[in-house]
Amino acid sequence: MPGFQRFDSDEAVELSDRDIKRRWARFHASIHAASGNVFQRVVGRMLGEDTLRYKMARFFGRPLLKGVRRLRKVSVEPTRVVTSSVKPEYFFPHNYRPRQMQQLNDLAPSEPENHSVVSVVVDESTDSAAKALASLNEIVATSQAEWLFIADVSVCELDRAKSLAALLSVADADADVVFADESGPNPATPILKPARVGPHTLLSYNCVGRPALLRITSLREVGGFSERAGWAFEHDAYLRLNEAGARFRHSIKVLPAGRPDVAFDAPHISDSTCQVVRAALERREITADVVAGAFGSSVDWRPHPPTPAPSIDIIIPTRDRIDLVRQCIEAIETKTTYPNYDIIILDNDSVEEATLDYFATTKYRVVACPGPFNYAHIVNRGIKQSTADFVVTLNNDTILVTPDWLEIMVGLASLADVSIVGACLLDQFGRREHESIVIAPYPQHLRTDSNYPHADQFSAATRDVAAVTGAIQMVRRSLWESLGGMDEQLKVTMNDVDICLRSQVDGRHVVYTPDVQLIHHVSSSRGALDPLDDRNRFIRRWDIFGSFQDPYFPESLLLLGEVMYYRHKWDQ
C-alpha cells in the first residue's frame, strides 16, 4: 500500500505564501460560519484573523467567557432530539438530519448497467447461520454473476434496490468490495466509515459492514464463506480478502439495507467475532489475547510482546520543571511491569539548582541538548544516544496510568506492518484529550469527551490512524533512523504528525491503542508554542486544505473547531 504523497519534492510546484494565506482564510471562515451565534460570527469578521485586535480580544476575552460559562453552568452536550421511541438521542454529526440526507442523495433505484448481481436475503434473527452460509457458498461456487449483494430479511425491497443502485454506480473493474456508510440502528447517528480499510482496524470490528457488493470471483479465490464463522461470516470474509490484497471501494452515501439491529447485540455476535479475529491472527502468526470489546461485534485484541523482551528506551525531554520530571519517572518506576526498559532524560539548558541536583544523582542517563528550543532536534539527539530495540518519546508532563503499557505497545510495534504506536491521553480531570490525530481538514486531536461526543466501535477500537501525538510514541529505533528522525525544520509543532506520515511506507501503518492511558498536563512545561512557520511548512509538504484526505477517519466527517459536521451536507 503506497504511503502519503509529498508535495515538497524537487518536481513539485510549491504553494506560494499567498496560497497558504488563502487556505488558512477559507479554513477559519468555515469554522466561523459553522460555530457560535450570529453576534459571534459578526464580531469574528470585524476582528479578522491573525490581527493584533484579534489576538488582544482572544487574550482578554477567552478567560472572561470561560468564567461566564462556569457561572451559567453552560453544557457542551450535542444537539438533542427526541426520536419516535421517546428516548432522548442526539444528532451525530452535528448537522446531520436523516430526512434531509435522503433528499440530498439521489437514491432512485435503477436497472444496473453492465453488471450482473445475485441478491440474497438472509434472516439474521434465526438461531443458526448454517443454512444461509450453505446457500451463499453454493452461489459463490457456481454463479457466473459478477457481484454478490446480501441484505437482511427485515429490509424492504425498495431499500434494497436503492442501496444496490447506489453501490453499482461507483463499482469499477478494480474493486473487489464496494461498501457504503449505513443508517445503523439509530437513524440520528449513522455509521460513517473511513475510505481505507485499515488491517488493524478490521481486526477490532467489522468496519466494512453492509450494504456491500462482494466480487464473486474474489470470494471464490479466498475459499468462500467460512461455516465456522457463524453470523460473523462477512467480517471473516473481509479479513481474508484484506489479507489477500483485495481492493475496497467506499461510497460516501448513507444507504439503507445495512445490518439489522441484532447484528450489534453482543449475545448474538461477540463469540463468533472473537473466533474469526483469533483465526485471522493465527493466519498472520500473531500470538494475541482476544476478548469481546465494549460494543457488540467489537474485539479487544492485544499481541503478546516478543520473547525475549526487547529493550526499550523511554526518551523524556525537559528544561527544568523537575517537579514534572519527578512525577513522570516515579509513575513509570512504581507502575511499569515490563522488565527491560531504561530512561534517557534530555536536558535542554536547565539552570535551576534543584534540577541540576536531580540530574547529578539520578541513575538514568542525562543527555545535554543545548540551544534554543527545537523539539525535533532534542528528540533526535536523544534517540541517537540509544541502543535499544525500541524507543518511546514521552512528554515530561505525563503520568502513567496503565501498568502493562510497554507490553501492549511493544506487542503492536513489533508487528511487521506497524511503524509507530500511540496511546490515549487523559487530562487532569480524566477526560480524553488525545485518541489519535485526525486530519479533516487540519490535524487535530480526536477526543470522545469533546469533539467526537459519540462513543462507538470506531472510537473504542485499536485502529489504523494518520498520526498520533509525540507526547507518547513508540517506534522501532532502526525505523526511526532510516527515516532520518524528525524533521528539525519543524522546530516546535507538526514534527510528530510529519514523521507519522513519512513512516507509512512499504505497507506500514501507524496504530492507536485505547488500552494504554496516561494523564497529560497539557503544555505544562512549554506553554502554547505553535509557530506559524512550522504549520505552513507542514501544509506545503502534505497539501493540507488541498488534496490531502485522511484515509483512516470517516470520509464524511469534517472537524471545524470543536464540532464534527457532515461534510457532504456542508458542501451543498
N, C-alpha and C positions, 0 to 999 in steps of 0.2 A: 504494500500500500504506500503510495507516494506521500512524502511529507508536505508541509505547507510551502507555498510558493513565496519566495523573497522578491522584493522589488527594488533592492539596492545594489544589484549586480552591475557590472560594467555595461551590460547591454540594456539595462532598464532605463526608462525615461523617468528621472527623478521629479517628484512633486515639488512645485515651487512654494515659496513661503506664502504666496497669495492663495494657492490652492489649499494649503494647510489651514489658513485662517478661515477660508470659506467652509471647509469641512467642520471645523470647530463651531462656526456660527450656526450651521444647519443643525448640528447636534444639540447645542444649547437652545436653539429655537424650538426644537422638538420637545425638549424637557419642559420649557416654559409653557408651551401650548398644551402639554399633557397634564400639568400639575398646577396645584393651587387654585384659588378663586380668581374672579375677574380682576379684583384690585391687585392681587399679587402679580398677575401677568402684565398688567399695565405698568406697575412700578418697575418690574423687571426690564421692560422695553425702555423705560425712561433712564434707568441706570446704565444699561448696556452691559457688555461683557469685558472683563479684564481692564476696567477703567478704575481710576482712583476712587471715584464716588461709589462704584460698586463694591470695592474692597472695604471702604470705610463703613458702608451700610451693612455689609456682611459681618464685619468685626464687631460693631456695636449692636446690630440688630438681632443676630442669632441668639446671644445669651438672653436678651430681653424676651424674645419669642419663646425660648425654652422655658423661662420662668413663668410666663403667662400660661403656657400649655400645662405645666405642672399644677398651677393653681386651679385651672379649669378641669384638670384630670382628663385631658383630651385623649381618646383612644385612637390607636392607629390600626384598628381592625379593618379588614377589607369590606367593600360594599356588601350589605346584606340583602337577601331576597328570600321570600317565603315561597317554597315550592308547593306543588299540588298536594303533597303529603303533609303540609303544615309544619314541616321540620325546618328550622332555620338553617339556611345554607348561604354560601357566598359565591359570587361570580369569580372565576379564575380562568383566564386572565381578567384584569380589572374591567376592560371594556368589552368583554365577550358576552354576547346575547344570542342564545341559540336560534331564535326565530330570525333575527337579522342575518346571522351567518348563513342560514339556509337560503335567504334571498340573495345574498352576495354570490354564493356558489351556484353555478349552473349545474343542477343535478338532474336535469331532464334525462330519463332513460332513452337510450338509442340502440339501434342494432350495431353490434361490433363489426368493424371493418377489418378485413384481412386477418381476423383472429378466430380461432376455434377454442371454445371453452366448455369444460364439463363442470356444471354446478352441482354440488352435493349438499343436501340439507341433513344436518345431524341433530339429534336430541340429547343435549348435554345433561339434561335432568335425569336421565336414566341411570340405573345402578352401575352399568358396565360400559366401557368403551370398546369392548372386543368386537361387537357386531359392526360398529361404524368403521373401525380400523380394517376389518376384513374387506368391507365393501370398497373403502378408499384404496387399499393396496391392490385390489383387483383392477381398479381403474388405472392406477399407476403402471401396472404390469402390461396392460393390454390396450389402453386407449391410444388413438392416433391424434388426439386433440393436442393443442399447444399448451393450454393453461388449465389449472385446477382451481376452482373457487369454492370455498367452504363457508357455509352460513348456518346459523342455529335455526332450529325449527320455530323459535319464537319471533323471528324476523319476518315481516310481511314481504310478499312477493315484490311489491313496488320498491321498497327499500333495498332489497337485494338487487333489483335491476338498476337502481340509481348508483349504488356503490360499484357494481360491475362496470357500468359505462364509464364512470369517473376513473377507475383504475386502468381500464383498457386505453383510455385517452392518453395516458403517459407511459404505457408499456412499449418497450422497444426490443429490438433483437438482442441487445447486450444484457438485458435484465434477466435474472433467474427468479427473483421475488420482487413483486410490486406491492407496497403496503401504504396505508394512509393513517392519518390521525383518526381517532374514533370518538364517538359521542360518550361512551362509557356509562356506568351505572347512574351517575348524577349528571343530568344534561347541563347544569350550570358550570361544571368543571370537566371539560373534555380531556381525553388522554392525548396529550401532544407529544410528538416523538422526534428525536434527532434524525437528521438526514442520513448520518452514517451509523451503521450498526456496529458499535464497539464490541469486540470479542469478550471483554471482561464485563461490560455492562450486560451482555446477553447471558452470561453465567448467573448474574444476580436476579434477573427477571426477564420475562418474555417481552422485550421492548419492541418487537415487530407486531405481534398480536393479529387482530383482524380489523377491518377487512383486508384481505390479501389475495394476490394471484401467485400461484406457485407453478413454475415451468415443469411440466410433467417429465420431460427427459432429464432434467436436473435432479428431480426427486428419484427417478429410476437409477441414476448413477450412484446415489448415496444409499441405495437399498430400500427406498420407500419409507413408510412409517413403521416405527418400532411398536410391536404389540405389547411390549413390556412397559411402555411409557404411559399407559392409561390416558387420562384426559389431558396430560401434558404432551401429547404426541406432536403437536405443532411446534412447541418450544424445542423439543428434541430434534425435530427435523431442521429447524432454523439453526440450531447449534451445529449439526453435522454439515449442513450446507455452507455455513460460515467457515468451518474448518476446511472445506473443500475449495474455498476461494470463490464462492458464489457471489454474484453482484446483486445488491439490494437497491431498489429504486423507491424513493419516498414521494408520496403525493401530499401536498400541503393542505388538502381539503379535509375538514372534519366530516366523516362519512358515517351513515348508518350501517347496519349489518356487521357491527362489531361483535365482541364477545358478550354472552349473556351474563347476568348478574352472578350466577352460580360459579362462573369461571374465576371469580375473585375471592371465593369463600375458602378459607383455609382447610376445613374438613374435606372439601371436595377435591382440592388440587395440590395442597402442600406436600404430601408424601410423594406423589408422582413427580412433582417438580424437583424435589431434593434428589430423587432417584435419577432423573435424566441429567442433572448437573453433576452428580457423582460419576456417572458414566462418561460424561464429556471430559471431566478432569482425568479420569483413568486413561482415556484415549490419548490425552496430552501428556501422560506420565507425570502428573502433578499430584502429590500427596497432600490432601487438604481435609480440614474439618468442614462438614456441610450440615447446616441446620436450617429449619424454616425461618424465614425472615419476619419482619414486623408486619408485613402485609401479606394477605393471601396470594399465593403464587409467586412470592419472592423468596430469595435464598440468601443466607449469610454464609459465605464461603471464605475460608482462611487457609491459604497454603502454608504448610509447615516450613520453618526455616531450614536451610541446608544443614547437613551434618558432615564434618564437624562445623560448629558455629563459626561463620565468617567474622572477621574482625571489623569493627565499626568505630569510626572516629566521629565524635559529636563536636561540631565547629561552632563556637559561640563568640561572636564579635561584641566588643564593648568599648566605650570610653567612659571611665569612671563608673558611676551608678553601681557601686559594689553591692548595694542593697538588693538590686535586681539580680545580679550575678549570683549572690549567695543563695537566694531563694530558688533560683533556677537550678543550680547544681545540687542543692540539698534535696530537692524533689526528685531529681534523677537518681541520686545516691540511695535514697530511702525507699523508692518505689520500683525502680527498674529490676526486672527479673532476668534479663538477658545476661549471659556470663562474660561475653567477650567484647567489651567496649572500652573506649577511652575518651577523654575530653581534651580538646585544644581550645584555649582561650586566646582570642585575637585582640591585642591591646592597641587601640587607635589613640595614642598620645594621652593616656590617663595621667593626671597630675595630683590627684587627691592622695593624702598620706595614707588613709585607710585602704584605698585601692592598691597602692604600691606595697603596703604591708601584706595584704592578702596574696598578691602575686608572688611575693618573696617566700611565702610559706606554703602555698598550695602544692599538692602532689601532682597537679596537672601541668602540662606544658603551656607556657605563655609565649606567644609569638608576637614580636613587635611589628606593628603595621603603621608606621608614622605617616604624617601628611594629612592634607585636607580630606574630609570625609568622602570616601568613594566606596560604597558598599561592595560593588563588584570586585574592585581591586583588593579589598580587605579579605573577602572570602576566597578569592583565587590564591592569594598569598598563603592563607591558612591551609588550603587543601594541598598546595604544593609541599607542605611540611608533613603531610600524612602519608603513611604507607599501608593504610587499612584497605580492606577489600571494598568497603562501602563507607560513604561519608553522609552525615546529616548536618544540614545547615539549620541552626536553631537560634531564634532571637533570644536575647538576654532577658526580655520581659515576658517570658513564658513560664508556666508552672505545669509540670506533668500531672496528668490525671490517671492515665491508663498504664498499669504496671507492665504488661507484656507488649508495650508499644513497639519495641525493637523487633520482637519476634514476628509481629504482624506485618510490619513494614518491610523487613528484610525478606520475609516469605514472598511478598509481592515483587519487590525489587529484584529478586533472584530469577524471576521468570524471564525467559529468553526474549520475550516480546515486550518487556516493560523497560522504560528508560528512567522515569522519575516517579516517586510516590509521595503523595501529600496526605494530610490528615485534617481533622476537624478542630478548629479553634473556637473556644468559648470566651465571651467577655467576662468581666469581673462579676457579673450578675448571673452567669450561667447561660446566657443567651448565645445562640450560634452566630458567630461572627464571620467564619470562613468555612465554606463547604465546596471548595473549588473556585476557580476563576472562570467566569463566562465572558465571552466577547460578543455582545449583542446590543449595540454595535461596538462598544468600547469595553476594555477589560474592567470588570467589577467583581467583587466577591459575592458569591451566591450565599444567601442567608435565609433559611426557612423561618426564622423568627422575625424576619423583616421583609425583604424584597421578594421572597418566594413563600408567601404565607399559606402554603398548601402542602402538608406532609403527604407524600405519595411514594410509589415504588421508585421513581427516578431519584428523588431527593435522599432517600434512605439507602441507596444502593452503593456498593463498591463498583465504581464505574470509570470508564474512559472519559477524560476531560481534555480541554485545550491546554489548561495550565493550573498550577497550584502555587500558593504563596511561598516565597523564600523564607518566611518565618519558620517553616518546617518543611524541608525537602530531603528525601533520601535518594541517593543515586550511586551507582557503581562508580568507584573512583576512576577506573580506566576509561569509562564512557565520558565522564566529565573532562578528562584530559584530552580525549580525542575530539571533543567539541571545542577545545580551546578555552574552557571555562566560561564564566560570564563575560559579557561584552563590557569592558571597562569604560567605554564611551557613554554607556548608560550608567551614570555615576550613582544615582540615588534610587530611581524608580524604573519600573518596567524591565529591569535586568532579569528578574526571576521569571516573568512571563516569557521574555525573549528566549531564554535558554530552554524553557519547556517546549516552545515551538520548534526551536532548532534541533531538539533531541528526538523529534518524532520522524526519524528517517529509518530506512531499511525495515519498515514494518513495526517499529517500536511505538509504544503508547505511554502517555502519562496517565497514571491511575490515582484516583482519590479514594481513600477508605474512611468511612464514618466510624470505624471501630477503634480508632485511636483519637483521643481527645486531650487537649491541653488548654489551660487558661492563658489568655493573652491580654496583657495590659497594654492596650493599643497605643503605639507611639510614645511609650513612657520614656524611652531613652533618647530619641532623636527628634521628637516633635513631629510636626506635619510637613516635613520636607517633601516637595513634589515639583521639581523644576520643569518648566515648560520645554526646555531643550530636550530633556530625556523623552518626554511624551511625544514630541514632534518627530524625533529620530525613529521612535518605535512605529509611529503612524506611517512614516515613509517606507520603512522596511517591509511592513506587512500589509500595506494598503488598507489600513483601518478606515472605516467610514466609506470605503470603496467596495472592492470586490471580496474582501475577507468575509467569510461566513464560518462561524463556529460549528464544526460538523457534529459535535457531541452534545450540543444544547438544543432543546426543541426548536426546530426551524421556524415555528410560527410565533415565537416569543421575542418581544422587544423590551429591553430593560432601560427605562428612562427615569433617572433619579432613583427613587426607592420603589417604583411601581412597575409591575410586569403588564405589558399590553399585548393584545392580539395583533401581530404585525400586519396581517393581511387586511384587517379592517382599517387599521391606521393608514394603509396605503391607498384606500379607496378615495 
